[in-house]
Amino acid sequence: MKRDDPLPNLHAPVPGPASRAWLQRLRAVESPNVTAIGDDFPVVWQRARGALVWDVDGNRYLDAGSAFGVAFIGHGHPAVREAAHAQVDTLLHGMGDVHPPTARIALLELLDVLTPGDLGHGVLCTGGSEAVEVALKTAMLATGKPGIVAFSDGYHGLTLGALGGTARPDFRGPFARWVPGPTTFCAYATDAATRDRVLAEVEAALTDPQAPAGVVLIEPLQGRGGTRLPAPGLLAGLRALCDAHGALLCFDEIFTGCGRTGAFFACEHPDLGAPDGVLPDLLCIGKALGGGFPVSACLGRPQVMAAWGPSAGEALHTSTFLGHPVAAAAAVAALTAIRDEGLVARARDDGAALLATLRDALGDHPAVREIRGRGLMLGVDLGDGGLAWRVVLGCLRRGVLLLPCGTGGHVVQLTPPAVMSAAQRTYVVDVLVDAVHEQAQTAA
Ligand SMILES: Cc1ncc(COP(=O)(O)O)c(C=O)c1O
């Protein structure tokens, strides 16, 4: 049996007594809105390797979600651990935008090589939302225009600026009065007819005489919004409109980037972009970038990033931990592993096989609306958030970690690590199929 072949092994109830005890302690000290604690969810994690996670009761799970997509190269990849340890032993932290550590420079240089086109000038950040903030601030400076065009069900983070592009009403609602706008939301076009209507709406927003939008912010393949592929021609159409009306096109590839969809960046798929690709002016990446360490980036074309002007001593956007050397060294190791271990091709091929297996097993089930996605970013659309949640809980009880996505949580999302073995993927599918059958029957 290969090292990464083990399957779930549950010694204790899920959640077990140790998880419950830790959750009680957490409840006493954490702000109540952070962790939803119920009778059957969550479990408290203790360690992880590859596609496997152990909880504090010793239960072993398969992580079919890669911890929000982060563990694309697997949890605790040896090259990432080695690079991080070496960096910890030499220079554990740096000084933000002053006195740069070498790791920060090495990461930016590698990103310059790996990103398509001339997206070679970057700002390193610690989380995805911050990278989106930098993109939006860049657009404001470069275009002088206030508005953002974003898309229904899109998710770009929850900091105040990024929230201006995040559509989900449950996140925006409580802050809608204060979130800076104006923001124009358009439907996310997954079919040709909607695409043409949406492109007309986008054009109206970009040419609005009162508050013209200066940036179009889109995930080339929607992740948390429900694992949705754009209509062919949508991204190319947006590119043409931005060029025509002096706006910037920003691709949020925080979830889809670094190999997840079977291309290094989702915008590089010829059918999603265009035969010769659609390049954005700004590209946000995060999640898998750091191999588990918190690092993200907003990358831009040099002429766009020039809008910030040279630093005269105080950077206009920085933070204490900008370009943290341990995170940067880990990211260099993670990106190198993705490139040198063929993980992008593995995501493409294993993802196609997984999609076909899921469609064979569940495509005709009456509770399943659609099974879709690209590479290792797949979703089983059940059209019903209650059912999807019960399926997620059913999978957890059998040792498979998954989460729902989509507004209303009606899609069970699969974003496994690229290092998950065929036997482990088969186990995940078997458990998911059983859970859909069981839970759909319960509902009927
Ligand atoms: C597409 C996309 N953009 C931005 C974010 C926000 O990233 P973070 O949670 O690291 O702030 C996410 C997080 O899920 C995301 O999926």
PDBQT file of the ligand as one rigid body, heavy atoms in Angstrom, charges set to zero:
ROOT
HETATM    1  C1  LIG A 501     -12.441  33.409  -4.711  1.00  0.00    +0.000 C 
HETATM    2  C2  LIG A 501     -12.103  33.867  -3.324  1.00  0.00    +0.000 A 
HETATM    3  N1  LIG A 501     -11.674  35.118  -3.136  1.00  0.00    +0.000 NA
HETATM    4  C3  LIG A 501     -11.343  35.581  -1.915  1.00  0.00    +0.000 A 
HETATM    5  C4  LIG A 501     -11.456  34.777  -0.808  1.00  0.00    +0.000 A 
HETATM    6  C5  LIG A 501     -11.097  35.323   0.553  1.00  0.00    +0.000 C 
HETATM    7  O1  LIG A 501      -9.916  34.735   0.988  1.00  0.00    +0.000 OA
HETATM    8  P1  LIG A 501      -9.574  34.720   2.554  1.00  0.00    +0.000 P 
HETATM    9  O2  LIG A 501     -10.604  33.868   3.208  1.00  0.00    +0.000 OA
HETATM   10  O3  LIG A 501      -8.195  34.141   2.610  1.00  0.00    +0.000 OA
HETATM   11  O4  LIG A 501      -9.604  36.143   3.017  1.00  0.00    +0.000 OA
HETATM   12  C6  LIG A 501     -11.914  33.464  -0.959  1.00  0.00    +0.000 A 
HETATM   13  C7  LIG A 501     -12.070  32.580   0.212  1.00  0.00    +0.000 C 
HETATM   14  O5  LIG A 501     -12.714  31.558   0.171  1.00  0.00    +0.000 OA
HETATM   15  C8  LIG A 501     -12.255  32.988  -2.243  1.00  0.00    +0.000 A 
HETATM   16  O6  LIG A 501     -12.708  31.740  -2.447  1.00  0.00    +0.000 OA
ENDROOT
TORSDOF 0
